[in-house]
Amino acid sequence: MIQKLLGAVGIAFLAGVWASEPGFAGEEYGACCFVTGACVTDFTPEECDQEGGWYLGDDVPCDPYPCEPFGACCDEEGDCTLTTAYVCAVTFGNWQGEGTDCDPNLCWPGGACCFDDGSCEPIPYESACEGVGGTYLGYDVPCDPNPCETTPVSEETWGTIKARYR
């Protein structure tokens, strides 16, 4: 009842501090984080969404600072998501840096991964290539034209091969 009355005049008791904000009555306000790491508290969830931010919840303050800067995070499949450096690291991703974006996708095309049969697949990371039995030629090395060499094999009998060295 007291909260309703106080909310009607735009005053609230938040985390042990009395606060007054214009338009607070009946509106939900909280921290809104942006990809740059900026934090704004006077946004409603709808306003935060319209501005491209992430709403952290009603009555969540910007102090202590809750927003880490976002950036592109690449997984081993070459998929890209916007997240913080911490979340990217704990999900074994490769963070591309503060303020980077997934459009265009920074995680692809990867690099050429060569297999014993001479075939080539673009794979984003050396560890992913080696994990499937390939040899990584480096990031941004294209598979077209095919850079992978095959070991020539000729079908000969053992006797023919021995005769060559006698």
Buried (B, 14 or more C-beta within 10 A) or exposed (E): EEEEEBBEEBBBEBEEEEBEBEEBBEBEBBBBBBBEBEBBBBBBBEBBEEEEBBBBEEBBBBEEEBBBBBBBBBBBEBBBBBBBBEBBEEEEBBBBEBEBBBEEEBBBBBBBBBBEEEEBBBBBBBEBBEEEEBBBBEEEBBBEEEBBEEEEEEEEEEEEEEEEEE
